[in-house]
Amino acid sequence: MARHLITSALPYINGIKHLGNMVGSMLPADVYSRYLRQRGHDVLYICATDEHGTPAELAAKEQGLPVDAFCAQAHDAQKAVYDGFALAFDYFGRSSSAENVEITQHFARRLQENGFIEERAIRQVYSPADGRFLPDRYVEGTCPHCGYDKARGDQCENCTRVLDPTDLIDPRSAISGSTELEVRETKHLFLLQSRLQHEVEEWVARHEQDWPQLASSIARKWLTEGLHDRAITRDLDWGVPVPADTWPELAAEGKVFYVWFDAPIEYIGATKEWADRDPENRDWKAWWYDADTAVRYTQFMAKDNVPFHTVMFPATELGVREPWKKVDYVKAFNWLTYYGGKFSTSQKRGVFTDQALEILPADYWRYFLIANAPESDDSSFTWEHFTATVNKDLADTLGNFVNRVLSFSKKRFGEEVPAGGEPGEAEARLGEEIARLLAEYEAQMEALQFRKAAAALRALWSAGNSYLEEKAPWLEIKTDKDGAALTLRTAMNLIHLYAVVSEPFIPSSAAAMRAAFALPDDTATWTTPDEARSLTTLTPGIPFTVPPVLFAKLTDDDLEAYKERFGGSGA
């Protein structure tokens, strides 16, 4: 079995994330990780809070907290939400960790030794009102490319163009709001990406044919426009310090590394955090250092993160001149919108993950988001679509099948799997259909095509309903009790199969379905299409219970309440 390293883009520390952030990175990474573990692969799923940069300082200032205290609280709050969504990270770290500081400074020293870092005097925005230089995100204004009036000095949130603070029209301080800004000279470290362009191009060319078009097109666009040398230090109080042994003057001035320099390195740092918790049994370097063919590395992210992961971080790794593991597959997502408008943490627009869990259990959200993942294009969240999907797919197709099969069997045959007759033509047809659909589901999961995988899973659930309608055991029992028992036993085997193969999507509900049957040492180990064809996991006499309703149907009153709270089509 292969060894799979999986990372999802680090969520910023400045507040609870929205559903768009969840579906664009962490949730699909979790679904894929769970699937690979079920198939017997060695999987390491790593993530962390991204705690440096201006968002952390600004959010801490807004709450009146020291930035380190704010980050510690915010990390725990985010982790609690991700636990609520049943995200099965192997480790969820912090980019402010000592491990990340150590590795980031090591990378910087190596880049310096290899001639890829240069100290330059630059002219930077200074705010007399604030008494400080303003890092890029501390400057806000109008984007010169699209006219968005809340663009930040590093990137426009609206059109995703990378900016410098001096590019903005009508710039203002994000701290004080002052428009009386000056441009003064200061020194910073620059990563000489221009010297690495050819190497990055060659590396991308070797990998992009395997990536989704979204990821490869963004990487190619950046390379076509040319890689520019980029400042990798900032004037901030919070961040990975520039090491004094290499740059004593800048260290004395309190310079720290740019968040987009240290954040991707935290994938490695968090792995070391994980290993440091159990050093006798965990080897972080086995996943990251000299592991090119031994490990398959898959990254998950939204499209605005793609340039940093396909161009900037690979340039950093190449420039270090050490055998650090580079990404094999970049799974990029478009945006999930809220009634056509963008979800936004900063604008507090849309449904946020903690609010979602207040309303309904995680499996409702997990299934809907993955079944409607914005893979080929942006997709829109509406309460109407969400309610219809929950009711049709989860409540009617899966939940109702489980409840009526087990309830009817308990009523007519007791609390054990009934015996009945031998499988016949209908069961043989069903077995072939189940094997075909399960093979399709596997193929789409292997290809990381989540919407298609969800469609195949839904078709598996529907096949059980079609079989039940064809056999109609509530009628069959009147003339052929053994035949009805066979039908119900077959349907119970489908329920157990659904519990196994649905686990990546709806883990809590899958566990409830498995727990309905008193199988010794029952696990979620994968069932292959050939194994599924026979539908004989559950044999006569195995005790079972009827679980509580798996999915409650959402009513018109629920729909109106959600729209009233969060806004509907007019939001």
C-alpha positions in Angstrom: 0.0 0.0 0.0 1.1 3.5 -0.8 2.0 6.2 1.8 0.0 9.3 1.3 0.8 12.8 2.7 -2.2 15.1 2.6 -2.4 18.7 3.5 -5.2 21.3 3.2 -4.6 25.1 3.0 -4.0 26.5 6.5 -7.0 28.4 7.8 -6.2 31.9 8.9 -6.4 32.5 12.6 -8.6 35.6 12.4 -12.0 34.0 13.1 -14.2 31.0 12.5 -14.2 30.0 8.8 -17.3 29.9 6.5 -18.7 27.0 4.6 -16.8 28.0 1.4 -13.5 27.7 3.2 -14.5 24.3 4.6 -15.5 22.8 1.2 -12.5 24.4 -0.6 -9.8 22.7 1.5 -10.3 20.8 4.7 -13.4 18.8 4.1 -12.4 17.2 0.8 -9.0 16.5 2.2 -10.7 14.7 5.1 -13.0 12.7 2.8 -10.0 11.6 0.7 -8.0 10.7 3.8 -10.7 8.6 5.2 -11.2 6.8 2.0 -7.5 6.0 1.6 -7.3 4.8 5.2 -10.2 2.5 4.6 -8.4 1.1 1.6 -5.4 0.2 3.8 -3.0 3.0 2.8 -0.6 4.7 5.3 -2.0 8.2 5.5 -0.8 11.4 7.2 -3.2 14.3 7.1 -1.7 17.5 8.4 -3.2 20.9 8.9 -2.6 23.9 11.2 -3.8 27.4 12.0 -2.0 30.1 10.0 -1.1 32.5 12.8 1.3 35.1 11.5 0.7 38.2 9.4 -1.5 41.2 9.7 -4.8 39.4 10.1 -3.7 38.0 13.4 -2.5 41.4 14.7 -5.6 43.2 13.5 -8.0 40.6 15.0 -6.1 40.6 18.3 -6.2 44.4 18.4 -10.0 44.4 17.7 -10.5 42.1 20.7 -8.1 43.9 22.9 -5.8 40.9 23.4 -2.1 40.3 23.1 -1.6 38.6 19.8 -0.2 35.4 21.2 -3.1 35.1 23.6 -5.6 35.8 20.8 -4.0 33.1 18.6 -4.0 30.5 21.3 -7.7 31.1 22.0 -8.6 31.3 18.3 -6.7 28.0 17.5 -8.7 26.2 20.2 -12.0 27.7 18.9 -11.2 26.6 15.3 -10.1 23.2 16.4 -13.4 22.7 18.3 -15.4 23.4 15.1 -13.2 21.1 13.0 -13.8 18.4 15.6 -17.5 19.1 15.3 -17.2 18.5 11.6 -15.4 15.2 12.3 -12.3 16.2 10.5 -9.9 13.4 11.2 -6.5 15.3 11.1 -3.6 13.2 12.2 -2.3 16.5 13.6 -3.6 20.1 13.6 -0.8 22.4 14.5 0.1 26.0 14.8 2.4 28.0 12.5 3.6 29.9 15.6 5.2 26.7 16.9 8.9 26.4 17.8 9.2 23.7 15.1 8.0 26.1 12.4 10.3 28.8 13.6 13.2 26.4 13.4 12.5 25.1 9.9 11.6 28.5 8.4 14.8 30.0 9.7 16.7 26.9 8.3 15.1 27.4 4.9 16.0 31.1 4.9 19.6 30.5 5.8 19.9 27.9 3.0 18.4 30.2 0.5 20.9 32.9 1.5 23.8 30.4 1.2 22.7 29.5 -2.2 22.4 33.0 -3.5 18.6 33.2 -3.6 18.0 35.9 -0.9 19.1 39.5 -1.3 18.8 42.4 1.1 17.4 45.5 -0.6 16.4 49.0 0.3 12.9 49.7 -0.7 10.4 52.5 -0.4 7.5 51.4 1.8 4.3 53.0 3.1 4.7 54.7 6.4 1.8 56.0 8.6 2.8 58.9 10.8 -0.6 58.5 12.6 0.4 55.0 13.6 4.1 55.7 14.0 5.1 52.6 11.9 5.7 51.1 8.5 2.6 49.5 7.2 2.9 45.9 5.9 0.9 45.1 2.8 -2.3 44.0 4.6 -2.2 47.1 6.8 -2.9 49.1 3.7 -6.4 49.1 2.2 -7.7 50.9 -0.9 -9.2 50.5 -4.3 -7.9 47.8 -6.7 -6.4 49.3 -9.8 -7.5 46.3 -11.9 -11.1 45.7 -10.9 -12.1 48.7 -8.8 -12.9 46.8 -5.7 -12.8 49.3 -2.9 -11.7 47.0 0.0 -8.6 45.6 -1.7 -5.6 44.9 0.6 -2.0 45.7 -0.2 -1.0 42.2 -0.9 -3.9 40.8 -2.9 -7.3 41.9 -4.1 -9.9 39.6 -2.6 -12.3 40.3 -5.5 -10.2 39.6 -8.6 -7.3 37.7 -6.8 -4.6 39.8 -8.5 -1.4 40.1 -6.4 -0.7 43.7 -5.5 1.8 45.9 -3.7 0.5 48.5 -1.3 1.7 51.3 -3.6 -0.6 49.9 -6.4 -3.8 50.8 -4.5 -5.9 53.8 -5.4 -6.8 56.1 -2.4 -4.8 53.9 0.1 -5.6 54.1 3.9 -4.2 52.6 7.1 -6.1 49.5 8.2 -5.1 50.4 11.8 -6.2 54.0 12.1 -8.0 54.6 8.8 -5.6 57.5 8.2 -5.1 58.5 4.5 -2.1 60.7 5.4 0.5 58.1 4.3 4.1 58.6 3.3 6.6 56.5 1.4 9.9 56.0 3.3 13.0 53.9 2.7 13.5 50.6 4.7 15.4 47.4 4.2 13.9 43.9 3.5 15.0 40.5 2.4 13.9 39.4 -1.1 13.5 35.9 -2.4 15.1 36.0 -5.9 12.3 34.0 -7.7 13.5 35.4 -11.0 16.6 33.2 -10.7 14.5 30.2 -10.1 11.9 30.7 -12.9 13.4 28.1 -15.2 13.6 25.5 -12.5 10.1 26.1 -11.5 8.9 25.9 -15.1 10.6 22.6 -15.5 9.1 21.3 -12.3 5.6 22.4 -13.2 5.9 21.0 -16.7 6.7 17.5 -15.1 3.6 17.6 -12.9 0.9 19.8 -14.4 -0.5 17.2 -16.8 -1.8 15.3 -13.8 -3.3 18.3 -12.1 -6.9 19.6 -12.5 -7.0 22.3 -15.3 -7.8 24.9 -12.6 -4.5 24.4 -10.8 -2.4 24.0 -13.9 -3.9 27.0 -15.7 -3.2 29.3 -12.7 0.4 28.0 -12.3 1.0 28.5 -16.1 -0.5 32.0 -16.0 1.9 33.1 -13.3 4.9 31.5 -15.0 3.9 33.2 -18.3 3.8 36.6 -16.6 7.2 35.9 -15.1 8.3 35.3 -11.6 9.4 38.5 -9.8 11.7 38.8 -6.8 9.5 39.2 -3.8 10.0 40.7 -0.3 9.8 38.0 2.3 10.1 40.1 5.4 7.7 42.5 7.1 7.7 45.1 9.9 5.5 43.3 12.4 5.6 42.5 16.1 4.4 38.9 15.5 5.9 36.3 13.2 9.0 34.1 12.7 11.9 36.4 13.5 14.7 37.0 11.0 17.6 35.0 12.6 20.2 37.3 14.1 23.1 35.0 13.3 22.5 35.7 9.5 21.0 39.1 9.4 21.9 40.9 12.6 20.8 44.4 11.5 17.4 43.3 10.3 16.9 41.2 13.4 17.7 44.2 15.6 15.0 46.1 13.7 12.5 43.4 14.6 11.9 42.2 11.1 9.9 38.9 10.8 9.3 36.7 7.8 6.3 37.3 5.5 3.4 35.0 6.4 3.3 33.5 2.9 7.0 32.5 3.3 6.5 30.6 6.6 2.9 29.3 6.2 3.6 26.6 3.6 6.7 25.6 5.6 4.3 24.9 8.5 3.1 21.8 6.6 6.6 20.5 7.5 6.6 22.2 10.9 3.3 20.7 11.9 4.5 17.2 10.8 7.5 17.8 13.1 5.1 18.9 15.9 3.2 15.6 15.4 6.5 13.6 15.5 7.8 15.5 18.6 4.7 14.3 20.6 5.9 10.7 20.1 9.5 10.8 18.9 10.2 7.1 19.5 7.4 6.0 17.1 7.2 8.9 14.6 9.7 10.1 12.0 8.7 13.4 10.4 11.6 13.4 8.0 10.4 10.1 6.5 7.4 12.0 5.1 9.3 15.2 4.0 13.0 14.6 3.5 14.4 12.4 0.7 10.9 10.9 0.3 10.2 11.8 -3.3 9.1 8.3 -4.6 8.2 6.8 -1.2 5.4 9.3 -0.5 2.5 10.7 -2.7 1.8 14.2 -1.6 -1.7 15.8 -2.3 -2.6 19.3 -1.5 -6.2 20.7 -1.2 -6.9 24.4 -1.6 -9.2 27.1 -3.1 -8.1 28.7 -6.3 -6.8 31.9 -4.6 -4.1 29.8 -2.8 -2.9 28.0 -6.0 -0.2 30.4 -7.0 1.6 30.2 -3.7 1.5 26.4 -3.7 2.3 25.7 -7.3 4.9 28.4 -7.9 6.1 30.3 -4.8 6.5 27.4 -2.3 8.1 25.1 -5.0 10.5 27.9 -5.8 11.5 28.1 -2.1 11.9 24.3 -1.9 14.0 24.2 -5.1 16.2 27.1 -3.9 17.0 25.4 -0.6 18.9 22.7 -2.6 17.8 19.9 -0.2 15.6 16.9 -1.1 12.4 18.2 0.5 9.2 16.5 -0.7 7.2 18.6 -3.2 3.6 18.2 -4.1 2.5 15.6 -6.5 -1.1 16.5 -7.0 -2.8 19.9 -6.4 -6.6 19.6 -5.9 -7.8 23.1 -6.5 -11.4 24.3 -6.0 -13.4 27.2 -7.3 -15.5 29.2 -4.9 -18.7 28.3 -3.1 -20.9 31.4 -3.3 -23.9 32.4 -1.1 -26.8 33.1 -3.4 -24.3 34.2 -6.0 -22.3 36.5 -3.7 -19.0 35.6 -2.2 -18.7 34.0 1.2 -16.4 36.3 3.1 -14.8 36.0 6.6 -13.9 39.7 6.7 -17.3 40.8 5.4 -19.2 38.2 7.6 -21.3 37.2 4.6 -22.7 33.6 4.4 -23.0 30.7 6.8 -20.1 30.1 9.1 -19.0 26.7 10.3 -19.9 27.1 13.9 -23.3 28.4 13.0 -23.8 25.5 10.7 -23.2 23.0 13.6 -25.7 25.0 15.8 -28.4 24.2 13.2 -27.8 20.6 12.1 -25.3 17.8 12.7 -22.1 17.7 10.7 -23.1 14.9 8.3 -25.9 17.0 6.8 -23.3 19.7 5.9 -20.5 17.2 4.9 -22.7 15.4 2.4 -24.2 18.6 0.9 -20.9 20.4 0.5 -19.0 17.5 -1.1 -22.0 16.6 -3.4 -21.9 20.2 -4.6 -18.2 20.9 -4.4 -17.1 23.8 -6.7 -14.8 21.7 -8.8 -15.4 22.7 -12.4 -16.9 26.1 -11.7 -18.1 28.2 -8.8 -21.2 26.8 -7.2 -23.9 28.6 -5.2 -25.2 27.7 -1.8 -28.9 28.4 -1.4 -31.1 27.3 1.5 -33.6 26.0 -1.1 -31.0 23.7 -2.6 -29.6 22.6 0.7 -33.1 21.7 2.1 -34.0 19.8 -1.1 -30.8 17.8 -1.1 -31.0 16.9 2.6 -34.6 15.8 2.2 -34.2 13.9 -1.1 -30.8 12.2 -0.7 -30.2 11.9 3.0 -33.7 11.6 4.5 -35.6 9.9 1.8 -33.1 7.8 -0.2 -30.7 6.7 2.6 -32.4 7.4 6.0 -35.8 6.1 5.1 -34.3 2.9 3.5 -32.5 2.1 6.7 -35.5 2.8 8.9 -38.1 0.9 7.0 -36.0 -2.2 6.4 -35.0 -2.6 10.0 -38.3 -1.5 11.5 -40.3 -3.9 9.2 -37.9 -6.8 9.8 -38.0 -6.3 13.6 -41.8 -6.2 13.5 -42.2 -9.4 11.4 -39.1 -11.4 12.1 -37.8 -10.2 15.5 -34.4 -8.6 16.4 -32.1 -10.9 14.4 -31.2 -11.0 10.7 -33.8 -13.4 9.2 -32.8 -16.5 7.3 -35.2 -16.9 4.4 -34.5 -18.6 1.1 -31.5 -18.6 -1.3 -30.7 -15.6 -3.4 -32.4 -15.6 -6.8 -32.4 -13.6 -10.1 -33.4 -10.3 -8.4 -30.5 -10.6 -6.0 -28.1 -11.5 -8.7 -29.1 -8.4 -10.7 -28.8 -6.3 -7.6 -25.3 -7.7 -6.9 -24.1 -6.8 -10.4 -25.5 -3.3 -10.2 -24.0 -2.7 -6.7 -20.6 -4.0 -7.9 -20.8 -1.7 -11.0 -21.7 1.4 -9.0 -19.2 0.7 -6.3 -16.4 0.4 -8.9 -17.6 3.8 -10.3 -17.5 5.3 -6.8 -14.0 4.0 -6.3 -12.8 5.3 -9.6 -14.2 8.8 -8.9 -12.6 8.8 -5.4 -9.3 7.8 -6.8 -9.5 10.6 -9.4 -10.5 13.1 -6.6 -13.7 13.9 -8.5 -15.9 14.5 -5.5 -19.2 15.5 -7.1 -19.0 12.4 -9.3 -18.1 10.3 -6.4 -21.2 11.7 -4.5 -23.4 10.9 -7.5 -22.1 7.3 -7.5 -22.7 7.0 -3.8 -26.2 8.4 -4.2 -26.8 5.8 -7.0 -25.7 3.1 -4.6 -28.3 4.2 -2.1 -31.0 4.4 -4.8 -30.2 0.9 -6.0 -31.3 -0.4 -2.6 -34.6 1.5 -2.8 -35.2 0.1 -6.3 -34.6 -3.4 -5.1 -37.0 -2.9 -2.2 -39.7 -1.5 -4.4 -39.3 -4.4 -6.9 -39.5 -7.1 -4.2 -42.0 -5.3 -2.0 -41.5 -7.5 1.1 -44.6 -6.0 2.8 -46.6 -7.8 0.0 -44.2 -10.7 -0.5 -44.6 -11.8 3.2 -48.3 -12.5 2.6 -47.5 -15.3 0.1 -43.8 -16.1 0.6 -42.5 -15.6 4.1 -39.0 -17.0 3.2 -38.8 -14.8 0.2 -39.6 -11.7 2.3 -37.0 -12.8 4.8 -34.4 -13.1 2.0 -35.3 -9.6 0.7 -34.9 -8.1 4.1 -31.6 -9.9 4.8 -30.3 -8.7 1.4 -31.5 -5.1 2.3 -29.7 -5.3 5.6 -26.5 -6.3 3.9 -27.0 -3.2 1.7 -27.3 -1.1 4.9 -24.0 -2.5 6.2 -22.3 -1.9 2.8 -23.7 1.7 2.8 -22.3 2.1 6.3 -18.8 1.2 5.1 -18.6 3.0 1.8 -20.5 6.1 3.1 -18.0 6.6 5.9 -15.8 9.2 4.1 -18.8 11.4 3.5 -21.0 10.9 6.6 -18.8 9.3 9.3 -21.2 9.7 12.2 -24.2 8.3 10.4 -22.1 5.5 9.0 -21.0 4.5 12.5 -24.7 4.5 13.6 -25.6 2.2 10.7 -22.7 -0.2 11.5 -23.6 -0.2 15.2 -27.1 -1.4 14.3 -25.7 -4.8 13.8 -24.0 -6.9 16.5 -21.1 -8.0 14.4 -17.9 -8.9 16.4 -14.9 -6.7 15.6 -16.9 -4.8 12.9 -14.8 -2.0 11.3 -15.2 0.3 8.4 -12.6 -1.7 6.4 -13.4 -1.2 2.7 -15.6 -3.7 0.8 -14.5 -4.3 -2.8 -16.9 -4.5 -5.7 -16.3 -8.3 -5.9 -17.1 -8.6 -2.2 -20.1 -6.4 -2.5 -21.6 -8.5 -5.3 -22.5 -11.3 -3.0 -24.0 -9.2 -0.2 -23.4 -11.9 2.5 -21.6 -10.0 5.3 -24.6 -10.3 7.6 -25.7 -13.9 8.1 -28.9 -15.2 9.7 -29.1 -14.9 13.4 -27.0 -11.7 13.9 -28.8 -9.4 16.3 -29.7 -5.9 15.2 -31.4 -2.8 16.6 -33.3 0.0 14.9 -31.2 3.2 15.2 -32.7 6.6 15.8 -33.8 8.4 12.6 -30.6 9.2 10.8 -31.7 12.3 9.0 -34.7 14.4 9.9 -36.5 16.0 7.0 -36.3 19.8 6.9 -39.7 21.6 6.8 -40.9 24.7 5.0 -40.8 26.4 8.4 -37.1 25.4 8.8 -36.3 26.8 5.4 -38.0 30.1 6.2 -36.2 30.3 9.6 -32.8 29.7 7.9 -33.5 32.4 5.3 -34.6 34.8 7.9 -31.5 34.3 10.0 -28.9 34.3 7.3 -30.6 36.0 4.4 -32.1 34.5 1.2 -32.1 35.4 -2.4 -32.0 39.1 -1.6 -29.0 38.8 0.7 
